[in-house]
Amino acid sequence: GAPTNIILSKNTPTLSTNPQVYKIDTRAGYAIDTANYKDFIIFNVGVRYDDYSINSANNAASQRAKFGLTSYNAGLVIKPAEEISLYTAFATSADPVGDEVDATASAYGGLAPTQPTSQIFGPQKAKAYEAGVKWSLFDDHVLATAAAFRTDVTNARETAPANLPGYTSGQIYAKAAYRVTGLDFGITGNITDDWSIQSDLVVMTPKVTRSIVPTDVGLQLANIAPQSFNLLTKYMMQEWLAVGGQALYGSQIKGGSLLSANGGVAYPNTPYATMIPSYWRFDVFAETVVTKNILVRLNVTNIFNKTYYNALYQSAVPFVQIAPGRAVYLTAEVKL
């Protein structure tokens, strides 16, 4: 029958006469083991196998893809002292075509029944490496963390520009690769019995390492902020009253065509990037305990009404999403 009409409209929604129907069948198995030597050295290793099958069809055509995906992970923790953990980890993953069933076109990683010439069947694969330290401070009241990480992605999708010899303009190819390296610093816990904080700083370098477009190699990966920061703090003024605030920072984001921050420039023209600027945003809040079962909270987000942007989409006509301006929320939590 017709779907439930919850749209404020005089027209009743109806099913398409040519719907796109997905059928997905997955089977998976995994094994993981952990070895512990006197709580000084802890080692874990695991393997997982996924059998993934997807069929996409409409009244005109159909496509089918099937994958056998094996992924691994391993980690090593060394504790030179009870409050310190040194660790390193490695993991692989795979992203099969069609795993986003709302992506009906091959350009977005979907399995498209009517696009056999541009369809990509190989999964996108990733390898991730991380090493870091976790340090519990002030009698376990504060946890400080620091980590270095690197992610390598292969078989990434990219769009062929016009004038590129040997490739069809506008077609999607899975011949690209990119690498993200960075550092992550975090701190969370209670500075005093009444004052708590949670903060994180990420600095990274996202670069294209392989591309069918020679001028794209070495460019920044599109739509990723290389630096980000957040700080959330809360202070108990009384047993029944707490106040706090939050600071958020996002660095400049460069746009591009599916992969590289090249602004969609046609080869062999010199690449340049469309971009959205960096921003700071500040929020404040207060919460009060009315009774043991009722908590009232007042939030003011973007208190300075800063104009900034959530996302940049590169297309024939690039566009951005404007983030919300100042907003005030009054909420009550009631425990029954």
Disulfide bonds with the S-S distance in Angstrom:
none
